[in-house]
Amino acid sequence: MNPQKRSSEPIRAHVVLKGKAGGLTAADEPISPENVEAYTASPRVREQVRTQLENLGFSVQHVSPLSIAVEATPEQLENTFDGQLEKIENPNQPASTWRWSKSPKIPGDLSDKVDTVVLPQPTRIVSSG
């Protein structure tokens, strides 16, 4: 990516936590009301990951049983998760969209608690009729 186009403006990411059944990426079946508890992280794990992310300079926006929403610069995300981000410009979207062009790797001190890091993508509304 052209460094001159690189933004230092924070972007949002979702740090997906591991529950008793492991991570969402290893789930054999879709999450449902019947099995969601197996994928939820304990309050202790949520607080540990939250603290570690804040210590790494991330701004924690929301903590849920499944993930922690954070804001960070692209460089913070790339450096922490050893991945590479790509900015996708879309004139039809008011904000820029980002995606991983090199998949993130979870650092060793988080690997037993964090499954993956995902970036929100715009939702396309399809009308019926």
Buried (B, 14 or more C-beta within 10 A) or exposed (E): EEEEEEEEEBBBBBBBBBBEBEBBEEBEEEBEEEBEEEBBBEEEBBEBBBEBBEEBEBEBEEBEBBBBBBBBBBEBBBEBBEBBBEBEEEEEEEEEBBEBEEEBEBEEEBEEBBBBBBBEEEEEEEEEE
